[in-house]
Amino acid sequence: MEGIMKEVEPRLKRLRYAKLPGTTSPLVFADLGLSRSIPATQMGQAFNRILHIYGEILATKANVLLVDEIENGIFSDSLPLIWKGLLTMCERENVQIFATTHSRECLMAAHSVAKEREQDELCVQRLQLVNGQVESVRLGAEQLELASEMGLEVRS
């Protein structure tokens, strides 16, 4: 996880898990090469969101991870890097991820990373209203590639 987090925050030297004297809960501290380490809670929303998601993959030992609105708090330019780390970690830990998003940028970032990895590992289920009924439409790699090339909307 530390290696992936270093890609998210290039100044990161290491992460450590410690309990401060007089406290009951341990914290994650980030060493940025300053005079003292910084509690991860002070590293910003995106850093903490990503750290939390990656931590859940490693700590829970579950085979499925559910993440609602995965893009929340994450700068859109960072999404390809985040997806690369997520897909790598999920593959290594044998975890299947189900993520929701309202962000086209997030979806296209996931698609571009899956395409780079040359694995058919991304399946998008788009919910849409048809004749008053909610239908799920599967978008595979071909449909996502076409949407990416043509700038088509893939969200409902």
DSSP file (Angstrom, degrees, kcal/mol; ACC not computed):
  #  RESIDUE AA STRUCTURE BP1 BP2  ACC     N-H-->O    O-->H-N    N-H-->O    O-->H-N    TCO  KAPPA ALPHA  PHI   PSI    X-CA   Y-CA   Z-CA
    1    1 A M     >        0   0    0      0, 0.0     4,-2.7     0, 0.0     5,-0.2   0.000 360.0 360.0 360.0 -38.3    0.0    0.0    0.0
    2    2 A E  H  >  +     0   0    0      1,-0.2     4,-1.8     2,-0.2     5,-0.1   0.900 360.0  52.6 -59.1 -40.7    2.8    2.4    0.8
    3    3 A G  H  > S+     0   0    0      1,-0.2     4,-0.9     2,-0.2    -1,-0.2   0.904 111.2  45.8 -61.5 -42.2    4.2    2.1   -2.7
    4    4 A I  H  > S+     0   0    0      1,-0.2     4,-1.4     2,-0.2     3,-0.5   0.895 111.1  52.4 -68.7 -39.8    0.8    3.0   -4.2
    5    5 A M  H  X S+     0   0    0     -4,-2.7     4,-2.7     1,-0.2    -1,-0.2   0.811 101.9  60.9 -67.3 -28.4    0.3    5.9   -1.8
    6    6 A K  H  < S+     0   0    0     -4,-1.8    -1,-0.2    -5,-0.2     6,-0.2   0.824 102.8  51.6 -66.1 -30.4    3.7    7.2   -2.8
    7    7 A E  H  < S+     0   0    0     -4,-0.9    -1,-0.2    -3,-0.5    -2,-0.2   0.868 111.1  47.3 -71.4 -35.3    2.4    7.5   -6.4
    8    8 A V  H  < S+     0   0    0     -4,-1.4    -2,-0.2     1,-0.3    -1,-0.2   0.909 129.0  24.0 -69.1 -43.2   -0.6    9.5   -5.0
    9    9 A E  S >< S-     0   0    0     -4,-2.7     3,-2.2     1,-0.1    -1,-0.3  -0.861  71.4-168.0-126.7  94.4    1.6   11.7   -2.9
   10   10 A P  T 3  S+     0   0    0      0, 0.0    -1,-0.1     0, 0.0    -4,-0.1   0.722  84.8  62.0 -58.5 -24.0    5.2   11.9   -4.3
   11   11 A R  T 3  S+     0   0    0     -4,-0.0     2,-0.2     2,-0.0    -5,-0.1   0.641  77.9 115.4 -75.2 -12.6    6.6   13.6   -1.2
   12   12 A L    <   +     0   0    0     -3,-2.2    20,-0.2    -6,-0.2     3,-0.1  -0.388  36.5 175.2 -65.7 124.9    5.6   10.5    0.9
   13   13 A K        -     0   0    0     18,-3.9     2,-0.3     1,-0.4    -1,-0.2   0.829  65.5 -28.7 -93.0 -44.2    8.7    8.7    2.4
   14   14 A R  E     -A   31   0A   0     17,-1.0    17,-2.9    -9,-0.0    -1,-0.4  -0.981  51.3-127.0-165.9 161.5    6.8    6.2    4.5
   15   15 A L  E     -A   30   0A   0     -2,-0.3     2,-0.3    15,-0.2    15,-0.2  -0.895  25.5-173.7-111.1 145.5    3.5    5.5    6.4
   16   16 A R  E     -A   29   0A   0     13,-2.3    13,-3.6    -2,-0.4     2,-0.5  -0.992  19.4-140.2-141.1 153.8    3.5    4.4    9.9
   17   17 A Y  E     +A   28   0A   0     -2,-0.3     2,-0.3    11,-0.2    11,-0.2  -0.947  38.3 152.4-113.2 118.1    0.7    3.2   12.3
   18   18 A A  E     -A   27   0A   0      9,-2.6     9,-3.3    -2,-0.5     2,-0.5  -0.984  40.4-131.5-149.4 156.4    1.1    4.5   15.9
   19   19 A K        -     0   0    0     -2,-0.3     3,-0.1     7,-0.3    -2,-0.0  -0.949  28.4-133.2-110.3 125.5   -0.8    5.4   19.0
   20   20 A L    >   -     0   0    0     -2,-0.5     3,-1.9     5,-0.4     5,-0.0  -0.460  35.9 -90.3 -73.7 147.6    0.0    8.7   20.6
   21   21 A P  T 3  S+     0   0    0      0, 0.0    -1,-0.1     0, 0.0     3,-0.1  -0.329 114.0  21.4 -57.0 136.3    0.5    8.7   24.4
   22   22 A G  T 3  S+     0   0    0      1,-0.3     2,-0.3    -3,-0.1    -2,-0.1   0.498 104.6 104.1  83.3   4.3   -2.7    9.4   26.2
   23   23 A T    <   -     0   0    0     -3,-1.9    -1,-0.3     1,-0.1    -4,-0.0  -0.785  57.7-153.5-115.0 162.1   -4.9    8.3   23.3
   24   24 A T  S    S+     0   0    0     -2,-0.3    -1,-0.1    -3,-0.1    -2,-0.0   0.653  75.9  63.7-105.5 -21.0   -6.9    5.2   22.8
   25   25 A S  S    S-     0   0    0     -5,-0.0    -5,-0.4    -7,-0.0    -1,-0.1  -0.893  76.7-129.8-111.4 133.6   -7.0    4.9   19.0
   26   26 A P        -     0   0    0      0, 0.0     2,-0.3     0, 0.0    -7,-0.3  -0.383  23.2-154.9 -72.9 157.8   -4.0    4.5   16.7
   27   27 A L  E     -A   18   0A   0     -9,-3.3    -9,-2.6    -2,-0.1     2,-0.5  -0.885  17.6-116.9-127.4 159.5   -3.5    6.8   13.7
   28   28 A V  E     -A   17   0A   0     -2,-0.3    12,-3.5   -11,-0.2     2,-0.4  -0.867  32.1-159.5 -94.9 132.0   -1.7    6.5   10.4
   29   29 A F  E     -AB  16  39A   0    -13,-3.6   -13,-2.3    -2,-0.5     2,-0.5  -0.905   6.3-145.1-114.9 142.5    1.2    9.0   10.1
   30   30 A A  E     -AB  15  38A   0      8,-3.6     8,-2.8    -2,-0.4     2,-0.8  -0.925   5.0-150.2-109.3 125.0    2.8   10.2    6.9
   31   31 A D  E     +A   14   0A   0    -17,-2.9   -18,-3.9    -2,-0.5   -17,-1.0  -0.851  22.0 169.1 -93.6 112.3    6.5   11.0    6.7
   32   32 A L        -     0   0    0     -2,-0.8    -1,-0.1     4,-0.3     3,-0.1   0.219  64.9 -93.6-105.7  11.7    7.0   13.7    4.1
   33   33 A G  S    S+     0   0    0      1,-0.2     4,-0.1     2,-0.0     2,-0.1   0.624  87.5 129.6  84.2  13.4   10.6   14.3    5.0
   34   34 A L  S    S-     0   0    0      2,-0.2    -1,-0.2     1,-0.1     3,-0.1  -0.244  81.1 -86.9 -86.9-177.3    9.7   17.2    7.4
   35   35 A S  S    S+     0   0    0      1,-0.1     2,-0.3    -3,-0.1    -1,-0.1   0.785 111.9  14.3 -65.9 -25.9   10.9   17.5   11.0
   36   36 A R  S    S-     0   0    0     -6,-0.1    -4,-0.3     0, 0.0    -2,-0.2  -0.988  87.6 -98.1-145.4 157.0    8.0   15.3   12.1
   37   37 A S        -     0   0    0     -2,-0.3    -6,-0.2    -6,-0.1   -22,-0.0  -0.350  35.6-131.7 -71.2 154.4    5.4   13.0   10.6
   38   38 A I  E     -B   30   0A   0     -8,-2.8    -8,-3.6    -2,-0.1     2,-0.1  -0.884  22.5-108.5-109.7 135.5    1.9   14.3    9.9
   39   39 A P  E >   -B   29   0A   0      0, 0.0     3,-2.6     0, 0.0   -10,-0.3  -0.422  28.9-126.5 -58.3 136.0   -1.3   12.5   10.9
   40   40 A A  G >  S+     0   0    0    -12,-3.5     3,-2.1     1,-0.3     4,-0.2   0.792 107.8  71.2 -57.0 -27.7   -2.8   11.2    7.7
   41   41 A T  G 3  S+     0   0    0    -13,-0.4     3,-0.4     1,-0.3    -1,-0.3   0.699  96.6  52.6 -62.4 -16.9   -6.0   13.0    8.7
   42   42 A Q  G <  S+     0   0    0     -3,-2.6    -1,-0.3     1,-0.2    -2,-0.2   0.331  87.2  84.4 -98.2   5.9   -4.2   16.2    7.9
   43   43 A M  S <  S-     0   0    0     -3,-2.1     4,-0.3     1,-0.3    -1,-0.2   0.457 102.8 -93.4 -89.8  -1.2   -3.1   15.1    4.4
   44   44 A G     >  -     0   0    0     -3,-0.4     4,-2.2    -4,-0.2    -1,-0.3  -0.146  36.7 -79.2 105.3 157.9   -6.3   16.1    2.7
   45   45 A Q  H  > S+     0   0    0      1,-0.2     4,-2.7     2,-0.2     5,-0.2   0.885 124.2  50.2 -62.5 -43.3   -9.6   14.5    1.7
   46   46 A A  H  > S+     0   0    0      2,-0.2     4,-2.5     1,-0.2     5,-0.3   0.936 110.8  48.9 -64.5 -46.0   -8.3   12.7   -1.4
   47   47 A F  H  > S+     0   0    0     -4,-0.3     4,-2.6     1,-0.2    -1,-0.2   0.929 115.3  44.9 -57.9 -46.6   -5.3   11.2    0.4
   48   48 A N  H  X S+     0   0    0     -4,-2.2     4,-2.5     2,-0.2    -1,-0.2   0.880 111.7  51.9 -67.9 -38.5   -7.5   10.0    3.2
   49   49 A R  H  X S+     0   0    0     -4,-2.7     4,-2.3     2,-0.2    -2,-0.2   0.938 114.3  42.8 -62.4 -46.8  -10.2    8.6    0.9
   50   50 A I  H  X S+     0   0    0     -4,-2.5     4,-2.9     2,-0.2     5,-0.3   0.920 113.5  51.5 -67.0 -44.5   -7.7    6.6   -1.1
   51   51 A L  H  X S+     0   0    0     -4,-2.6     4,-2.5    -5,-0.3    -1,-0.2   0.903 111.1  49.5 -57.9 -41.7   -5.9    5.4    2.0
   52   52 A H  H  X S+     0   0    0     -4,-2.5     4,-2.3     2,-0.2    -2,-0.2   0.930 112.3  46.2 -65.1 -45.8   -9.2    4.3    3.5
   53   53 A I  H  X S+     0   0    0     -4,-2.3     4,-1.8     2,-0.2    -2,-0.2   0.943 115.7  45.2 -63.4 -47.8  -10.2    2.4    0.3
   54   54 A Y  H  X S+     0   0    0     -4,-2.9     4,-1.9     1,-0.2    -1,-0.2   0.904 112.3  53.1 -62.8 -40.1   -6.8    0.7    0.0
   55   55 A G  H  X S+     0   0    0     -4,-2.5     4,-3.1    -5,-0.3     5,-0.3   0.880 105.7  53.6 -62.2 -38.7   -6.8   -0.1    3.7
   56   56 A E  H  X S+     0   0    0     -4,-2.3     4,-1.8     1,-0.2     6,-0.4   0.896 106.4  52.8 -63.2 -39.9  -10.2   -1.7    3.4
   57   57 A I  H  X S+     0   0    0     -4,-1.8     4,-0.5     1,-0.2    -1,-0.2   0.929 118.6  35.6 -60.6 -44.5   -8.9   -4.0    0.6
   58   58 A L  H  < S+     0   0    0     -4,-1.9    -2,-0.2     1,-0.1    -1,-0.2   0.854 121.7  42.8 -79.3 -36.0   -6.0   -5.1    2.8
   59   59 A A  H  < S+     0   0    0     -4,-3.1    -3,-0.2    -5,-0.2    -2,-0.2   0.822 107.5  52.6 -86.5 -32.0   -7.5   -5.2    6.2
   60   60 A T  H  < S-     0   0    0     -4,-1.8    -1,-0.2    -5,-0.3    -3,-0.1   0.752  80.6-147.8 -82.5 -22.1  -10.9   -6.8    5.8
   61   61 A K     <  +     0   0    0     -4,-0.5     2,-0.2    -5,-0.3    -4,-0.1   0.738  48.3 144.7  60.3  22.3   -9.9   -9.9    3.9
   62   62 A A        -     0   0    0     -6,-0.4    -1,-0.2    -5,-0.1    -2,-0.1  -0.506  54.1-139.0 -85.0 160.1  -13.2   -9.8    2.1
   63   63 A N  S    S+     0   0    0     -2,-0.2    33,-3.2    32,-0.1     2,-0.4   0.492  86.6  53.1 -95.1  -5.1  -13.5  -10.9   -1.6
   64   64 A V  E     -c   96   0B   0     31,-0.2     2,-0.5     2,-0.0    33,-0.2  -0.995  62.1-166.7-134.4 135.8  -15.8   -8.0   -2.5
   65   65 A L  E     -c   97   0B   0     31,-2.6    33,-3.0    -2,-0.4     2,-0.5  -0.989   5.8-161.7-122.5 126.4  -15.4   -4.3   -1.9
   66   66 A L  E     +c   98   0B   0     -2,-0.5     2,-0.5    31,-0.2    33,-0.2  -0.931  10.8 179.3-107.7 125.9  -18.3   -1.9   -2.3
   67   67 A V  E >   -c   99   0B   0     31,-2.6    33,-2.3    -2,-0.5     3,-0.5  -0.970  15.8-149.8-130.7 117.2  -17.5    1.8   -2.8
   68   68 A D  T 3  S-     0   0    0     -2,-0.5     4,-0.1     1,-0.3    33,-0.1  -0.715  80.0  -7.3 -87.6 133.1  -20.3    4.4   -3.3
   69   69 A E  T >  S-     0   0    0     -2,-0.4     3,-2.2     1,-0.1    -1,-0.3   0.944  76.0-169.5  46.4  63.2  -19.4    7.4   -5.4
   70   70 A I  T <  S+     0   0    0     30,-2.1    31,-0.1    -3,-0.5    -1,-0.1   0.726  76.0  61.3 -56.2 -27.6  -15.8    6.4   -5.6
   71   71 A E  T >  S+     0   0    0     29,-0.3     3,-2.4     2,-0.1    -1,-0.3   0.600  72.2 126.1 -79.3 -10.8  -14.7    9.7   -7.1
   72   72 A N  T <  S+     0   0    0     -3,-2.2     3,-0.1     1,-0.3   -23,-0.0  -0.244  83.4   2.8 -55.9 126.3  -15.8   11.8   -4.2
   73   73 A G  T 3  S+     0   0    0      1,-0.2     2,-0.5   -24,-0.0    -1,-0.3   0.462 104.3 115.7  80.8   2.2  -13.0   14.0   -2.9
   74   74 A I    <   -     0   0    0     -3,-2.4    -1,-0.2   -29,-0.1     2,-0.1  -0.911  69.8-120.3-111.7 127.7  -10.6   12.9   -5.6
   75   75 A F    >>  -     0   0    0     -2,-0.5     3,-2.1     1,-0.1     4,-0.5  -0.411  24.6-126.6 -62.4 132.9   -9.2   15.4   -8.2
   76   76 A S  G >4 S+     0   0    0      1,-0.3     3,-1.0     2,-0.2    -1,-0.1   0.795 107.3  60.5 -58.3 -32.0  -10.2   14.1  -11.6
   77   77 A D  G 34 S+     0   0    0      1,-0.2     4,-0.3     2,-0.1    -1,-0.3   0.735 103.0  54.1 -67.1 -20.3   -6.6   14.2  -13.0
   78   78 A S  G <> S+     0   0    0     -3,-2.1     4,-2.3     1,-0.2     3,-0.2   0.591  82.8  91.3 -86.4 -11.9   -5.7   11.7  -10.2
   79   79 A L  H <X S+     0   0    0     -3,-1.0     4,-3.0    -4,-0.5     5,-0.3   0.863  81.5  52.4 -59.0 -42.2   -8.3    9.2  -11.2
   80   80 A P  H  > S+     0   0    0      0, 0.0     4,-2.4     0, 0.0    -1,-0.2   0.933 112.5  46.7 -59.4 -42.2   -6.2    7.1  -13.7
   81   81 A L  H  > S+     0   0    0     -4,-0.3     4,-2.2    -3,-0.2    -2,-0.2   0.901 113.2  49.2 -62.7 -41.7   -3.5    6.7  -11.0
   82   82 A I  H  X S+     0   0    0     -4,-2.3     4,-2.8     2,-0.2    -1,-0.2   0.931 112.3  47.3 -64.6 -46.6   -6.1    5.8   -8.4
   83   83 A W  H  X S+     0   0    0     -4,-3.0     4,-3.1     2,-0.2     5,-0.3   0.889 109.3  54.4 -63.4 -38.9   -7.7    3.2  -10.7
   84   84 A K  H  X S+     0   0    0     -4,-2.4     4,-2.1    -5,-0.3    -1,-0.2   0.945 112.4  43.8 -59.2 -47.2   -4.4    1.7  -11.6
   85   85 A G  H  X S+     0   0    0     -4,-2.2     4,-2.7     2,-0.2     5,-0.2   0.911 114.7  49.8 -63.7 -42.8   -3.6    1.2   -7.9
   86   86 A L  H  X S+     0   0    0     -4,-2.8     4,-3.0     2,-0.2     5,-0.2   0.941 112.7  45.0 -62.7 -48.5   -7.1   -0.1   -7.2
   87   87 A L  H  X S+     0   0    0     -4,-3.1     4,-2.0     2,-0.2    -1,-0.2   0.889 115.2  48.6 -65.7 -38.2   -7.1   -2.7  -10.0
   88   88 A T  H  X S+     0   0    0     -4,-2.1     4,-2.4    -5,-0.3    -2,-0.2   0.943 115.2  43.6 -64.3 -48.1   -3.6   -3.8   -9.1
   89   89 A M  H  X S+     0   0    0     -4,-2.7     4,-2.5     2,-0.2    -2,-0.2   0.905 113.4  50.8 -66.6 -41.8   -4.3   -4.2   -5.4
   90   90 A C  H  X>S+     0   0    0     -4,-3.0     5,-2.8    -5,-0.2     4,-0.6   0.898 111.6  48.4 -63.6 -39.5   -7.7   -5.9   -6.0
   91   91 A E  H ><5S+     0   0    0     -4,-2.0     3,-0.8    -5,-0.2    -2,-0.2   0.941 113.4  46.9 -64.0 -46.4   -6.0   -8.3   -8.4
   92   92 A R  H 3<5S+     0   0    0     -4,-2.4    -2,-0.2     1,-0.2    -1,-0.2   0.866 119.1  39.9 -63.6 -37.2   -3.2   -9.1   -5.9
   93   93 A E  H 3<5S-     0   0    0     -4,-2.5    -1,-0.2    -5,-0.2    -2,-0.2   0.394 109.7-119.6 -94.7   2.3   -5.6   -9.5   -3.0
   94   94 A N  T <<5 +     0   0    0     -3,-0.8     2,-0.4    -4,-0.6    -3,-0.2   0.938  62.1 148.5  57.7  50.5   -8.3  -11.4   -5.0
   95   95 A V      < -     0   0    0     -5,-2.8     2,-0.5    -6,-0.1   -31,-0.2  -0.951  41.1-146.5-118.1 133.1  -10.9   -8.7   -4.4
   96   96 A Q  E     -c   64   0B   0    -33,-3.2   -31,-2.6    -2,-0.4     2,-0.4  -0.869  19.1-148.8 -97.6 130.4  -13.7   -7.8   -6.7
   97   97 A I  E     -c   65   0B   0     -2,-0.5     2,-0.5   -33,-0.2   -31,-0.2  -0.848  13.9-170.0-106.3 134.5  -14.7   -4.1   -6.6
   98   98 A F  E     +c   66   0B   0    -33,-3.0   -31,-2.6    -2,-0.4     2,-0.4  -0.988  18.8 176.3-117.3 118.2  -18.1   -2.7   -7.2
   99   99 A A  E     -c   67   0B   0     -2,-0.5     2,-0.3   -33,-0.2   -31,-0.2  -0.962  19.2-150.6-128.2 140.4  -18.0    1.1   -7.4
  100  100 A T        +     0   0    0    -33,-2.3   -30,-2.1    -2,-0.4   -29,-0.3  -0.799  22.3 167.8-103.6 152.7  -20.7    3.6   -8.2
  101  101 A T        -     0   0    0     -2,-0.3    -2,-0.0   -32,-0.2   -33,-0.0  -0.985  36.8-163.1-157.3 153.7  -20.1    6.9   -9.8
  102  102 A H        +     0   0    0     -2,-0.3     2,-0.6    53,-0.1     3,-0.1   0.212  70.0 103.6-112.1   7.2  -21.8    9.9  -11.5
  103  103 A S     >  -     0   0    0      1,-0.2     4,-2.0     2,-0.0     5,-0.1  -0.817  53.6-165.6-103.1 120.1  -18.6   11.0  -13.1
  104  104 A R  H  > S+     0   0    0     -2,-0.6     4,-2.9     1,-0.2     5,-0.2   0.892  95.8  56.4 -63.6 -39.2  -17.8   10.4  -16.7
  105  105 A E  H  > S+     0   0    0      1,-0.2     4,-2.1     2,-0.2    -1,-0.2   0.892 107.0  48.7 -59.9 -40.3  -14.2   11.3  -16.0
  106  106 A C  H  > S+     0   0    0      2,-0.2     4,-2.3     1,-0.2    -1,-0.2   0.923 113.0  47.0 -65.3 -44.8  -14.0    8.5  -13.3
  107  107 A L  H  X S+     0   0    0     -4,-2.0     4,-2.3     1,-0.2    -2,-0.2   0.911 113.3  47.6 -64.7 -43.7  -15.6    6.0  -15.7
  108  108 A M  H  X S+     0   0    0     -4,-2.9     4,-2.7     2,-0.2    -1,-0.2   0.847 110.0  53.7 -68.4 -33.2  -13.3    6.9  -18.6
  109  109 A A  H  X S+     0   0    0     -4,-2.1     4,-2.1    -5,-0.2    -2,-0.2   0.930 109.5  47.8 -64.8 -44.5  -10.3    6.8  -16.2
  110  110 A A  H  X S+     0   0    0     -4,-2.3     4,-2.4     1,-0.2    -2,-0.2   0.915 113.0  49.5 -61.1 -42.4  -11.2    3.2  -15.1
  111  111 A H  H  X S+     0   0    0     -4,-2.3     4,-2.5     1,-0.2    -2,-0.2   0.931 109.8  49.7 -62.6 -46.4  -11.7    2.3  -18.8
  112  112 A S  H  X S+     0   0    0     -4,-2.7     4,-2.2     1,-0.2    -1,-0.2   0.883 112.7  47.4 -63.9 -37.4   -8.3    3.7  -19.9
  113  113 A V  H  X S+     0   0    0     -4,-2.1     4,-2.1     2,-0.2    -1,-0.2   0.922 112.0  49.1 -69.0 -43.6   -6.5    1.8  -17.1
  114  114 A A  H  <>S+     0   0    0     -4,-2.4     5,-1.5     1,-0.2     4,-0.4   0.889 111.6  50.8 -61.9 -38.2   -8.3   -1.5  -17.8
  115  115 A K  H ><5S+     0   0    0     -4,-2.5     3,-1.1     1,-0.2    -2,-0.2   0.920 108.9  50.6 -65.2 -44.1   -7.4   -1.0  -21.5
  116  116 A E  H 3<5S+     0   0    0     -4,-2.2    -1,-0.2     1,-0.3    -2,-0.2   0.868 107.5  53.7 -59.6 -37.8   -3.7   -0.4  -20.6
  117  117 A R  T 3<5S-     0   0    0     -4,-2.1    -1,-0.3     2,-0.1    -2,-0.2   0.588 104.1-136.6 -75.3  -9.3   -3.7   -3.5  -18.5
  118  118 A E  T < 5 +     0   0    0     -3,-1.1     2,-0.4    -4,-0.4    -3,-0.2   0.872  62.3 123.3  54.3  41.0   -5.0   -5.4  -21.5
  119  119 A Q      < -     0   0    0     -5,-1.5     2,-1.9     0, 0.0     3,-0.3  -0.992  68.1-131.1-130.0 139.6   -7.5   -7.3  -19.4
  120  120 A D        +     0   0    0     -2,-0.4    -5,-0.1     1,-0.2    -6,-0.0  -0.562  65.1 127.8 -86.0  74.7  -11.2   -7.5  -19.9
  121  121 A E        +     0   0    0     -2,-1.9     2,-0.5    -7,-0.1    -1,-0.2   0.404  41.7  85.0-114.1   0.0  -11.8   -6.7  -16.2
  122  122 A L        +     0   0    0     -3,-0.3     2,-0.4   -11,-0.1    19,-0.2  -0.911  45.3 174.7-112.2 128.2  -14.2   -3.7  -16.3
  123  123 A C        -     0   0    0     -2,-0.5     2,-0.5    17,-0.1    17,-0.2  -0.993  13.0-159.5-129.9 124.2  -17.9   -4.1  -16.7
  124  124 A V  E     -D  139   0C   0     15,-2.0    15,-3.2    -2,-0.4     2,-0.6  -0.895   1.8-161.7-106.6 129.4  -20.2   -1.1  -16.4
  125  125 A Q  E     -D  138   0C   0     -2,-0.5     2,-0.5    13,-0.2    13,-0.2  -0.949   9.1-163.7-109.7 114.6  -23.8   -1.4  -15.6
  126  126 A R  E     -D  137   0C   0     11,-3.0    11,-2.9    -2,-0.6     2,-0.5  -0.867   8.1-147.3-100.4 125.4  -25.8    1.6  -16.6
  127  127 A L  E     +D  136   0C   0     -2,-0.5     2,-0.3     9,-0.2     9,-0.2  -0.792  26.6 167.2 -92.8 131.7  -29.2    2.0  -15.1
  128  128 A Q  E     -D  135   0C   0      7,-2.6     7,-3.4    -2,-0.5     2,-0.6  -0.982  37.4-111.8-143.8 155.7  -31.8    3.7  -17.2
  129  129 A L  E     +D  134   0C   0     -2,-0.3     2,-0.4     5,-0.2     5,-0.2  -0.777  34.1 176.4 -91.1 122.2  -35.6    4.2  -17.3
  130  130 A V  E >  S-D  133   0C   0      3,-3.5     3,-1.9    -2,-0.6    -2,-0.0  -0.976  72.0 -21.8-129.8 116.6  -37.4    2.4  -20.1
  131  131 A N  T 3  S-     0   0    0     -2,-0.4    -1,-0.1     1,-0.3     3,-0.1   0.881 127.7 -50.5  51.6  42.9  -41.2    2.5  -20.3
  132  132 A G  T 3  S+     0   0    0      1,-0.2     2,-0.4     0, 0.0    -1,-0.3   0.486 120.8 104.9  78.7   2.8  -41.4    3.4  -16.6
  133  133 A Q  E <  S-D  130   0C   0     -3,-1.9    -3,-3.5    -5,-0.0     2,-0.5  -0.914  72.8-120.6-117.5 143.2  -39.1    0.4  -15.6
  134  134 A V  E     -D  129   0C   0     -2,-0.4     2,-0.4    -5,-0.2    -5,-0.2  -0.710  34.5-172.0 -82.3 126.1  -35.5    0.6  -14.5
  135  135 A E  E     -D  128   0C   0     -7,-3.4    -7,-2.6    -2,-0.5     2,-0.5  -0.907  18.9-136.7-118.5 146.5  -33.3   -1.5  -16.8
  136  136 A S  E     -D  127   0C   0     -2,-0.4     2,-0.5    -9,-0.2    -9,-0.2  -0.907  18.4-166.0-102.4 126.6  -29.6   -2.4  -16.5
  137  137 A V  E     -D  126   0C   0    -11,-2.9   -11,-3.0    -2,-0.5     2,-0.4  -0.956  14.5-136.9-115.0 126.8  -27.6   -2.1  -19.6
  138  138 A R  E     -D  125   0C   0     -2,-0.5     2,-0.6   -13,-0.2   -13,-0.2  -0.690  14.0-164.4 -85.4 129.1  -24.1   -3.6  -19.8
  139  139 A L  E     -D  124   0C   0    -15,-3.2   -15,-2.0    -2,-0.4     2,-0.1  -0.962  12.7-171.8-113.0 116.5  -21.4   -1.6  -21.3
  140  140 A G     >  -     0   0    0     -2,-0.6     4,-2.4   -17,-0.2     5,-0.2  -0.214  44.4 -77.9 -94.6-171.5  -18.3   -3.6  -22.2
  141  141 A A  H  > S+     0   0    0      1,-0.2     4,-2.4     2,-0.2     5,-0.2   0.869 127.9  52.2 -58.3 -41.1  -14.9   -2.6  -23.4
  142  142 A E  H  > S+     0   0    0      2,-0.2     4,-2.2     1,-0.2    -1,-0.2   0.930 111.6  45.2 -64.2 -45.3  -16.0   -2.0  -27.0
  143  143 A Q  H  > S+     0   0    0      1,-0.2     4,-2.4     2,-0.2    -1,-0.2   0.893 114.6  48.9 -66.1 -39.1  -18.9    0.3  -26.0
  144  144 A L  H  X S+     0   0    0     -4,-2.4     4,-2.4     2,-0.2    -2,-0.2   0.883 110.4  51.0 -67.9 -37.9  -16.7    2.2  -23.6
  145  145 A E  H  X S+     0   0    0     -4,-2.4     4,-2.7    -5,-0.2    -2,-0.2   0.922 111.4  47.7 -64.4 -43.9  -14.0    2.6  -26.2
  146  146 A L  H  X S+     0   0    0     -4,-2.2     4,-2.5     2,-0.2     6,-0.3   0.924 112.5  49.0 -62.0 -45.4  -16.5    4.0  -28.7
  147  147 A A  H  X>S+     0   0    0     -4,-2.4     5,-1.6     1,-0.2     4,-1.1   0.890 112.2  49.7 -61.4 -39.3  -17.9    6.4  -26.1
  148  148 A S  H  <5S+     0   0    0     -4,-2.4     3,-0.4     3,-0.2    -2,-0.2   0.943 113.1  44.8 -64.9 -48.8  -14.4    7.5  -25.2
  149  149 A E  H  <5S+     0   0    0     -4,-2.7    -2,-0.2     1,-0.2    -1,-0.2   0.873 121.9  37.4 -63.1 -39.3  -13.4    8.1  -28.8
  150  150 A M  H  <5S-     0   0    0     -4,-2.5    -1,-0.2    -5,-0.2    -2,-0.2   0.492 105.9-120.2 -95.4  -4.4  -16.6    9.9  -29.7
  151  151 A G  T  <5 +     0   0    0     -4,-1.1    -3,-0.2    -3,-0.4    -4,-0.1   0.796  54.1 166.8  70.2  26.8  -17.1   11.8  -26.4
  152  152 A L      < -     0   0    0     -5,-1.6     2,-0.3    -6,-0.3    -1,-0.2  -0.421  40.0-110.1 -76.9 150.4  -20.5   10.1  -25.9
  153  153 A E        +     0   0    0      1,-0.1    -1,-0.1    -2,-0.1    -5,-0.0  -0.613  30.9 179.0 -77.3 136.3  -22.3   10.1  -22.6
  154  154 A V        +     0   0    0     -2,-0.3     2,-0.2    -7,-0.0    -1,-0.1   0.437  55.2  87.3-116.2  -7.1  -22.3    6.8  -20.8
  155  155 A R              0   0    0      1,-0.1   -29,-0.1   -53,-0.1   -53,-0.1  -0.592 360.0 360.0 -91.4 156.6  -24.2    7.9  -17.7
  156  156 A S              0   0    0     -2,-0.2   -27,-0.1   -29,-0.1    -1,-0.1   0.469 360.0 360.0 -91.2 360.0  -28.0    7.9  -17.5
